[in-house]
Amino acid sequence: MIQMQPNEQRAFTPLRIGPLTLRNRFIKSATNEGSAKGGTASKRLVQFHEAIAAGGVGMTTVAYCAVAPDGRTFVDQITLDRAQVPHLRVLTEAVHRHNAAASAQITHGGCFTFVPPQDTPRPLSASGGFNKVGIMSGQWRRQAMTSADMERIAGEFVRGAQLAREAGFDAVEIHMGHGYLLSQFLSPLYNRRRDAYGGDVRGRARYPVQVLERVLEAVGKDMAVVCKISVTEGTRGGNSAEDGAEIARLLEAAGAHLLVLSAGLNIESITTMFGSSFPKENRTQVGNPIVALAMLIQQFTEPKNVQFHELYQLENSRKARAATRMPLAYLGGVKSLANVGQLMAEGFDAITLGRVLIHQADFVDALASGRIQTSGCTSCNRCVAMMYTPGGTSCVLGTPGDAVLNATPAAS
């Protein structure tokens, strides 16, 4: 067995975030698993997160729990309402059996949705106008949020966090990245407001900060409250890494317990998010025609043949690290124990993992035991399109998810 270096060893020590202590510094990132038919968590979703908890992570994150029906991007996404609590409690209890923590990613899609809104004529966003993502679903325009809309949706985030607590989650992750509603306020590409909620970075961050403060007030003594941000939007006219560092400072001042440092936007710069181009297989095998069209459009707008490299967001994330003293979780291209040691040495507090855990659920335990030094994940991105298959997200190099379990409610 290879002896770990001190910085590598540090990743396996406990981490305190708010009222929560994680057994180690590895966090499963939120990745849509395609395992919530009709909005209900499935037995397969429980199986997926339990395997990752058993595999050694400190905390696993359940992706995209919409705080309201109009907050969904697709029909088959978890909506945090009372009916979902028993199903989600099955999941959290399964995770807790393995001494790991469970986090619910709470979010609202804003104008990034393929679901017609029920409460408003058009999808809501920071500003009104042409809706790029709406090309694919006939929702060509977005509607600027009023003060009443902002108050209502902030209340929905609070209610979502309270329901997550009731379901047994140890943390909530407020999604402020990737082009969803709170990201639309942060981004100069979407936020053209002329009131106190627009303008410079501080103005654009005002509403996301208010949502954070409301959630902290409601559940912050009982749960870790995490924010996920795009440290850079990776596209012309979007937030730079310097803007991301300022956003991190503002969220630190508001009391966030941890920031997860992601990058990119779903429509404009998905290559920035994943660190490499998507293979053509992803664009031809998606059964959902709206999603297939979205991927086709991205094929013509995204940079071509971007090659993956490890720690691809390190340079941008260093700016957020230099700007803050709060706990930060690095995300982007971690594939080896050496990567982990480098990030610990550079002052990051946690390591957030996605594709490597889809490839190998016990990746963390395998590193700890010395069984492996590097992941076998090829970073091909084909797991992303697998969420649209009957069995849900899985690695194409492994066994597909069980389609029967994926269609069975967790608490049934």
Phi, psi and omega per residue, in radians:
M1 nan 2.361 3.119
I2 -1.352 2.301 3.128
Q3 -1.265 2.249 3.119
M4 -1.254 2.569 3.001
Q5 -1.371 2.767 -3.088
P6 -0.953 -0.722 3.133
N7 -1.187 -0.571 3.060
E8 -1.188 -0.724 3.127
Q9 -1.079 -0.619 -3.096
R10 -1.024 -0.565 -3.127
A11 -1.119 -0.327 -3.115
F12 -1.741 0.210 3.103
T13 -1.736 2.777 -3.098
P14 -1.106 2.705 3.106
L15 -2.325 2.243 3.088
R16 -1.646 2.170 3.027
I17 -2.260 1.893 -3.061
G18 1.045 -2.293 -3.136
P19 -1.449 0.018 -3.016
L20 -1.900 2.376 3.009
T21 -1.972 2.118 3.093
L22 -1.530 2.578 -3.105
R23 -1.234 -0.420 3.044
N24 -2.670 -3.015 -2.977
R25 -1.854 0.365 3.115
F26 -1.795 2.225 -3.117
I27 -2.176 2.254 2.995
K28 -1.285 2.133 -3.133
S29 -1.258 2.783 3.102
A30 -1.300 2.068 3.098
T31 -2.341 2.124 -3.080
N32 -0.983 2.109 -3.074
E33 -1.633 -0.138 -3.116
G34 1.090 0.651 -3.014
S35 -2.250 0.723 3.122
A36 -2.481 1.163 -3.109
K37 -1.018 2.204 -3.118
G38 1.158 0.233 3.118
G39 1.636 0.060 -3.089
T40 -1.877 2.261 3.102
A41 -1.029 2.356 -3.075
S42 -1.743 2.917 3.049
K43 -1.072 -0.564 3.120
R44 -1.190 -0.629 3.074
L45 -1.109 -0.711 3.065
V46 -1.071 -0.830 -3.139
Q47 -1.022 -0.748 -3.111
F48 -1.064 -0.887 -3.074
H49 -1.319 -0.532 3.078
E50 -1.135 -0.685 3.119
A51 -1.088 -0.684 3.140
I52 -1.233 -0.678 3.064
A53 -1.096 -0.775 3.115
A54 -1.124 -0.427 -3.115
G55 -1.440 -0.013 2.927
G56 2.042 -0.084 -3.107
V57 -1.159 2.757 3.026
G58 -1.349 -0.610 -3.132
M59 -2.659 2.476 3.054
T60 -2.026 2.497 -3.032
T61 -1.971 2.182 3.092
V62 -1.515 2.071 -2.981
A63 -1.312 2.624 2.919
Y64 0.771 1.266 2.965
C65 -1.704 1.766 -3.067
A66 -1.184 2.435 -3.093
V67 -1.470 -0.102 3.113
A68 -2.824 2.750 3.103
P69 -0.947 -0.683 3.119
D70 -1.283 -0.116 3.102
G71 -1.521 -0.092 -3.131
R72 -1.293 2.596 2.942
T73 -1.645 -0.550 3.067
F74 -2.274 2.831 3.119
V75 -1.105 -0.742 -3.026
D76 -1.535 1.012 3.051
Q77 -2.253 2.552 3.142
I78 -1.026 2.270 2.998
T79 -1.964 2.153 -3.078
L80 -1.328 1.684 2.991
D81 -2.379 3.053 -3.018
R82 -1.096 -0.545 -3.128
A83 -1.118 -0.422 -3.102
Q84 -1.486 -0.259 -3.035
V85 -1.018 -0.829 -3.138
P86 -1.055 -0.654 -3.137
H87 -1.203 -0.731 3.140
L88 -1.244 -0.514 3.096
R89 -1.158 -0.592 3.047
V90 -1.023 -0.730 -3.133
L91 -1.168 -0.838 -3.092
T92 -1.143 -0.644 3.107
E93 -1.143 -0.633 3.097
A94 -1.146 -0.711 3.110
V95 -1.153 -0.742 -3.103
H96 -1.167 -0.464 3.095
R97 -1.030 -0.390 -3.106
H98 -1.880 0.321 3.059
N99 1.082 0.471 3.030
A100 -1.849 2.860 3.080
A101 -1.735 2.758 3.136
A102 -2.149 2.331 3.117
S103 -2.088 2.419 3.051
A104 -1.807 2.139 3.073
Q105 -1.423 1.977 -3.105
I106 -1.795 2.346 -3.032
T107 -2.777 2.977 3.056
H108 -2.426 2.317 -3.054
G109 -1.338 -0.344 -3.049
G110 1.047 -2.297 -3.137
C111 -1.417 -0.121 3.057
F112 -1.484 1.393 -3.094
T113 -2.646 2.608 3.032
F114 -1.928 0.173 -3.121
V115 -1.890 2.153 3.115
P116 -1.027 2.350 -3.113
P117 -1.194 2.621 3.117
Q118 -1.734 -0.538 -2.976
D119 -1.719 -0.259 -3.101
T120 -2.400 2.748 3.141
P121 -1.100 -0.624 -3.096
R122 -2.316 2.796 3.098
P123 -1.058 2.462 -3.110
L124 -1.455 2.639 3.063
S125 -2.745 -3.136 3.093
A126 -1.074 -0.739 -3.141
S127 -2.292 2.763 3.082
G128 -1.484 -3.105 3.099
G129 2.101 -2.829 -3.112
F130 -1.111 2.372 -3.110
N131 -1.950 1.808 -3.062
K132 -1.003 -0.836 -3.083
V133 -1.193 -0.396 -3.132
G134 -1.204 -0.245 3.070
I135 -0.949 -0.606 -3.024
M136 -1.486 -0.206 -3.091
S137 -2.310 0.207 3.101
G138 1.367 0.188 3.115
Q139 -1.835 1.366 -2.914
W140 -1.298 -0.357 -3.085
R141 -2.207 2.636 3.080
R142 -1.987 2.805 -3.022
Q143 -2.039 2.253 3.116
A144 -1.183 2.370 3.141
M145 -1.289 2.397 3.025
T146 -1.540 3.021 3.084
S147 -1.077 -0.608 3.096
A148 -1.157 -0.703 3.076
D149 -1.067 -0.773 -3.105
M150 -1.118 -0.706 3.112
E151 -1.133 -0.773 -3.129
R152 -1.096 -0.817 -3.072
I153 -1.259 -0.599 3.021
A154 -1.031 -0.699 3.079
G155 -1.128 -0.596 3.096
E156 -1.179 -0.654 3.050
F157 -1.086 -0.739 3.116
V158 -1.082 -0.841 3.141
R159 -1.073 -0.706 3.103
G160 -1.070 -0.736 3.118
A161 -1.133 -0.690 3.125
Q162 -1.153 -0.684 3.095
L163 -1.196 -0.631 3.064
A164 -1.086 -0.726 3.080
R165 -1.068 -0.759 3.126
E166 -1.091 -0.568 3.132
A167 -1.391 -0.028 3.052
G168 1.719 0.123 3.105
F169 -1.225 2.575 -3.138
D170 -1.629 -0.295 -3.075
A171 -2.655 2.742 2.907
V172 -2.145 2.506 3.080
E173 -2.001 1.935 3.118
I174 -1.385 2.072 -3.071
H175 -1.439 1.967 3.117
M176 -2.057 0.315 -3.100
G177 -2.158 -3.075 2.913
H178 1.148 0.145 3.064
G179 1.678 0.165 3.044
Y180 -1.403 -3.073 -2.906
L181 -0.957 -0.904 -3.095
L182 -1.173 -0.555 3.024
S183 -1.148 -0.595 3.112
Q184 -1.136 -0.551 3.027
F185 -1.239 -0.691 -3.094
L186 -1.235 -0.497 -2.962
S187 -1.552 2.282 3.043
P188 -1.176 -0.251 3.084
L189 -1.251 -0.496 -3.083
Y190 -1.953 -0.519 -3.037
N191 -1.697 1.832 3.089
R192 -2.018 0.404 -3.077
R193 -1.145 2.645 3.117
R194 -1.963 0.153 3.114
D195 -1.739 -2.821 -3.078
A196 -1.176 -0.211 -3.094
Y197 -1.775 0.279 3.090
G198 -2.358 -2.902 3.100
G199 1.568 -2.185 -3.072
D200 -1.347 -3.125 -3.074
V201 -1.005 -0.755 -3.112
R202 -1.074 -0.735 3.108
G203 -1.158 -0.763 -3.132
R204 -1.139 -0.504 -3.129
A205 -1.473 -0.133 -3.004
R206 -1.015 -0.823 -3.110
Y207 -1.216 -0.834 3.048
P208 -0.948 -0.688 3.105
V209 -1.112 -0.714 3.128
Q210 -1.121 -0.679 3.079
V211 -1.088 -0.802 3.096
L212 -0.992 -0.832 -3.106
E213 -1.073 -0.687 3.123
R214 -1.140 -0.739 -3.139
V215 -1.174 -0.737 3.094
L216 -1.032 -0.751 -3.134
E217 -1.106 -0.614 -3.073
A218 -1.390 -0.715 -2.995
V219 -2.315 -0.032 -2.978
G220 -1.108 -0.335 3.089
K221 -1.420 -0.326 -3.075
D222 -1.879 -0.444 -3.020
M223 -2.331 2.653 2.944
A224 -1.254 2.369 3.098
V225 -1.981 1.931 -3.033
V226 -1.888 2.585 3.004
C227 -2.110 2.370 3.042
K228 -1.846 2.195 -3.113
I229 -2.232 2.811 2.949
S230 -1.652 1.902 -3.092
V231 -1.153 -0.435 2.943
T232 -2.522 2.535 3.119
E233 -1.539 -0.240 2.979
G234 1.176 0.451 3.140
T235 -2.588 2.663 -3.097
R236 -1.021 2.290 3.125
G237 1.505 -0.105 3.131
G238 -1.625 -3.119 3.123
N239 -1.134 2.394 3.050
S240 -1.576 3.065 3.079
A241 -1.124 -0.526 3.068
E242 -1.167 -0.689 3.049
D243 -1.112 -0.728 3.119
G244 -1.055 -0.666 3.105
A245 -1.134 -0.677 3.111
E246 -1.175 -0.702 3.077
I247 -1.064 -0.734 3.101
A248 -1.047 -0.726 3.111
R249 -1.073 -0.736 -3.118
L250 -1.165 -0.684 3.117
L251 -1.239 -0.601 3.041
E252 -1.083 -0.805 -3.126
A253 -1.104 -0.523 3.141
A254 -1.393 -0.201 3.030
G255 1.843 0.216 3.098
A256 -0.964 2.470 -3.102
H257 -1.432 -0.468 -3.108
L258 -2.815 2.509 2.978
L259 -1.969 2.347 2.972
V260 -1.719 2.128 -3.003
L261 -1.689 1.615 3.056
S262 -1.735 -2.835 -3.107
A263 -2.845 2.826 2.993
G264 1.490 2.988 3.112
L265 -2.240 2.550 -3.068
N266 -1.054 -0.681 -3.077
I267 -1.594 -0.867 -2.959
E268 -1.461 -0.487 -2.962
S269 -2.707 0.977 -3.119
I270 -1.190 -0.443 3.075
T271 -1.115 -0.634 3.061
T272 -1.062 -0.679 -3.122
M273 -1.133 -0.798 -3.028
F274 -1.697 -0.200 3.066
G275 1.388 0.108 3.130
S276 -2.892 2.853 -3.141
S277 -1.246 2.727 3.077
F278 -1.538 2.414 3.121
P279 -1.267 2.729 -3.113
K280 -1.087 -0.413 3.121
E281 -1.039 -0.615 3.134
N282 -1.116 -0.527 -3.029
R283 -1.539 -0.301 -3.067
T284 -1.827 -0.233 -3.036
Q285 -1.900 0.093 3.126
V286 -1.414 2.197 -3.098
G287 -1.358 -0.504 -3.127
N288 -1.270 2.037 -3.041
P289 -1.139 -0.578 3.120
I290 -1.158 -0.778 3.136
V291 -1.152 -0.695 3.116
A292 -1.060 -0.702 3.104
L293 -1.145 -0.722 3.117
A294 -1.039 -0.760 -3.137
M295 -1.179 -0.591 3.102
L296 -1.130 -0.772 3.115
I297 -1.072 -0.752 3.120
Q298 -1.069 -0.581 -3.133
Q299 -1.022 -0.563 -3.106
F300 -1.615 -0.273 -3.085
T301 -1.826 -0.382 -3.096
E302 -1.466 2.697 3.026
P303 -1.028 2.573 -3.094
K304 -1.632 2.511 2.968
N305 0.949 0.744 3.034
V306 -1.319 2.147 -3.061
Q307 -1.604 2.379 3.140
F308 -1.165 2.452 2.914
H309 -2.444 2.610 -3.071
E310 -1.106 2.563 3.119
L311 0.958 0.804 -2.999
Y312 -1.224 -0.242 3.099
Q313 -1.869 0.247 -3.038
L314 -1.127 -0.805 -3.092
E315 -1.041 -0.753 3.120
N316 -1.200 -0.721 -3.090
S317 -1.217 -0.477 3.072
R318 -1.014 -0.572 -3.131
K319 -1.161 -0.703 3.074
A320 -1.171 -0.647 3.109
R321 -1.115 -0.734 -3.132
A322 -1.187 -0.450 -3.045
A323 -1.532 -0.239 -3.013
T324 -2.355 2.886 3.043
R325 -2.024 -0.092 -3.070
M326 -1.304 2.881 3.068
P327 -1.089 2.307 3.117
L328 -2.208 2.425 3.074
A329 -1.914 2.097 3.124
Y330 -1.376 2.466 3.081
L331 -2.419 2.236 3.043
G332 2.400 1.567 2.981
G333 1.463 0.480 3.070
V334 -1.462 2.096 -3.082
K335 -2.306 -0.095 -3.024
S336 -2.573 2.877 3.053
L337 -1.104 -0.612 3.103
A338 -1.113 -0.701 3.056
N339 -1.028 -0.785 -3.126
V340 -1.039 -0.824 3.141
G341 -1.073 -0.698 3.132
Q342 -1.110 -0.754 -3.123
L343 -1.156 -0.687 3.064
M344 -1.099 -0.712 -3.137
A345 -1.136 -0.526 -3.119
E346 -1.519 0.053 2.995
G347 1.675 0.129 3.034
F348 -1.325 2.579 -3.000
D349 -1.682 -0.418 -3.110
A350 -2.548 2.797 -3.138
I351 -2.068 2.121 3.139
T352 -1.797 2.255 -3.003
L353 -2.155 2.448 3.101
G354 -2.165 -1.449 -3.025
R355 -1.046 -0.625 -3.114
V356 -1.144 -0.520 3.115
L357 -1.431 -0.484 2.995
I358 -1.154 -0.657 3.108
H359 -1.234 -0.715 -3.053
Q360 -2.556 1.826 -3.052
A361 -1.097 -0.523 -3.124
D362 -1.741 0.542 3.141
F363 -0.982 -0.735 -3.097
V364 -1.150 -0.823 3.106
D365 -1.104 -0.601 3.133
A366 -1.160 -0.660 3.041
L367 -1.156 -0.771 -3.078
A368 -1.099 -0.659 -3.101
S369 -1.455 -0.193 -3.085
G370 1.460 0.128 3.129
R371 -1.120 -0.584 3.099
I372 -2.408 2.783 3.016
Q373 -1.997 -0.391 -3.063
T374 -2.453 2.495 3.116
S375 -1.212 2.600 3.023
G376 -1.503 0.008 3.093
C377 -1.070 2.330 -3.125
T378 -1.619 0.000 3.140
S379 0.968 0.687 -3.078
C380 -1.411 -0.279 -3.140
N381 1.256 0.093 -3.127
R382 -1.265 -0.325 3.077
C383 -1.122 -0.434 -3.124
V384 -1.093 -0.788 -3.140
A385 -1.272 -0.335 -3.125
M386 -1.159 -0.328 3.122
M387 -1.102 -0.334 -3.119
Y388 -1.630 0.064 3.102
T389 -1.552 2.833 -3.094
P390 -1.004 -0.537 -3.107
G391 -1.584 -0.072 3.140
G392 1.430 -3.042 -3.034
T393 -1.083 2.320 3.051
S394 -2.778 2.888 3.079
C395 -1.392 2.361 -3.125
V396 -1.201 -0.257 3.101
L397 -1.527 -0.108 -3.088
G398 -2.048 -2.645 -3.103
T399 -1.618 2.278 3.113
P400 -1.075 2.729 3.087
G401 -1.145 2.717 -3.112
D402 -1.351 1.988 -3.072
A403 -1.164 -0.555 3.120
V404 -1.197 -0.839 3.090
L405 -1.079 -0.593 -3.108
N406 -1.219 -0.330 3.128
A407 -1.799 0.088 -3.082
T408 -1.894 2.118 3.129
P409 -0.980 2.501 -3.004
A410 -1.043 -0.674 -3.036
A411 -1.614 0.142 -3.119
S412 -1.401 nan nan
